[in-house]
Amino acid sequence: MSTRLLLSLVTLTGSLVIMTGSAGAVENTSFQLAAAGEALENTGRNVRDKDDANLTPLDQNENEHDIKITATIRQAVVKDETLSVNAQNAKIIARHGVVTLRGPVETELESLTLHKIATQTPGVVQVDNQLEIKAP
């Protein structure tokens, strides 16, 4: 009986040590990212996106034509391995054939590439390129 109790206690204590160690590692990683000067939040952009003057993905039209345009552009962007993760995650919003591109990209070339992909997509009548080039 006492052997089972001791074994249970050792198992429980070992689990707590492992859990504490993992939590500490995650916390230290977050601290190191913040210490390195990385911006860990987008409050400024989020406030800007709440402005009715700026389109967000929620403004995407639900008609089949605009959904197909958005999907076609997104597929082409994701297939392009030369684009950064930021560029591949740019917002693509189609409304009545007018495509709005928004979000950060790494370079001017990425902005031009996304603009070209959108312009060459069948059904697009105009492209509003609002992509932001990240500061060096």
C-alpha positions in Angstrom: 0.0 0.0 0.0 2.7 2.5 0.9 4.6 1.6 -2.3 1.6 2.7 -4.4 1.3 5.9 -2.5 5.0 6.7 -2.9 4.9 5.8 -6.7 1.8 8.1 -7.1 3.5 10.9 -5.3 6.7 10.6 -7.4 4.7 10.5 -10.6 2.6 13.6 -9.6 5.8 15.5 -8.5 7.5 14.6 -11.7 4.6 15.9 -13.8 4.5 19.2 -11.9 8.2 19.7 -12.5 7.8 19.0 -16.2 4.8 21.4 -16.5 6.6 24.1 -14.6 9.7 23.8 -16.8 7.7 24.0 -20.0 5.8 27.1 -18.8 9.0 28.8 -17.8 10.5 28.1 -21.3 7.5 29.7 -23.1 7.6 32.7 -20.8 11.3 33.2 -21.4 10.8 33.1 -25.2 8.1 35.8 -25.0 10.4 37.9 -22.9 13.2 37.5 -25.4 11.0 38.5 -28.3 9.8 41.6 -26.5 13.4 42.4 -25.4 14.6 42.1 -29.0 12.3 45.0 -29.9 9.7 43.0 -31.9 6.2 44.6 -31.9 4.0 41.9 -30.4 0.7 43.6 -31.0 -1.1 45.5 -33.7 -3.3 47.9 -31.7 -2.7 50.8 -34.1 -3.7 48.8 -37.1 -6.6 47.3 -35.4 -8.0 50.8 -34.5 -7.5 51.9 -38.1 -9.3 48.8 -39.4 -12.4 49.7 -37.4 -12.8 52.9 -39.4 -15.7 52.5 -41.9 -13.5 54.1 -44.7 -11.2 51.0 -44.8 -12.4 47.7 -46.1 -11.8 44.5 -44.1 -12.4 40.9 -45.0 -15.9 41.3 -43.5 -16.7 43.6 -46.3 -16.2 40.8 -48.9 -19.3 40.4 -51.1 -21.0 37.1 -50.8 -21.9 36.7 -54.4 -20.4 33.9 -56.4 -18.5 36.2 -58.8 -16.6 38.1 -56.1 -15.9 35.0 -54.0 -14.4 33.3 -57.1 -12.2 36.3 -57.8 -10.9 36.4 -54.2 -10.3 32.6 -54.2 -8.4 32.7 -57.5 -6.2 35.6 -56.3 -5.5 33.9 -53.0 -4.6 30.6 -54.7 -2.1 32.4 -57.0 -0.6 34.3 -54.1 -0.1 31.2 -51.9 1.5 29.3 -54.8 4.1 32.0 -55.3 6.9 30.8 -53.2 8.9 34.0 -53.7 6.4 36.0 -51.6 7.0 36.4 -47.8 4.5 35.1 -45.3 3.2 38.6 -44.8 2.5 39.0 -48.5 0.8 35.6 -48.7 -1.5 36.7 -45.9 -2.4 40.0 -47.3 -6.1 40.9 -47.2 -7.9 40.4 -50.5 -11.4 41.9 -50.7 -13.5 41.8 -53.8 -16.6 43.9 -54.2 -18.4 44.1 -57.6 -15.1 43.2 -59.4 -13.1 45.8 -57.5 -10.3 44.2 -55.5 -8.7 45.8 -52.5 -5.3 44.6 -51.3 -4.4 45.5 -47.7 -1.7 44.5 -45.2 2.0 44.6 -44.8 4.5 43.3 -47.4 8.3 43.1 -47.2 9.2 45.0 -50.4 7.9 47.1 -53.2 8.4 44.1 -55.5 6.0 42.0 -53.4 3.4 44.8 -53.6 3.8 45.0 -57.4 3.6 41.2 -57.6 0.3 41.0 -55.7 -1.1 43.9 -57.7 -0.1 42.1 -61.0 -1.7 38.8 -59.8 -4.9 40.7 -59.0 -5.0 42.7 -62.2 -4.5 39.6 -64.3 -7.3 37.7 -62.6 -10.4 37.2 -64.8 -13.4 39.3 -63.7 -11.3 42.0 -61.9 -12.3 45.5 -63.2 -10.0 47.5 -60.8 -7.4 47.0 -58.1 -7.0 49.3 -55.1 -3.5 48.5 -53.8 -3.3 49.6 -50.1 -0.4 47.3 -49.3 2.1 48.7 -46.8 5.8 48.1 -47.3 7.4 47.3 -43.9 10.1 49.7 -42.8 13.7 48.2 -43.1 
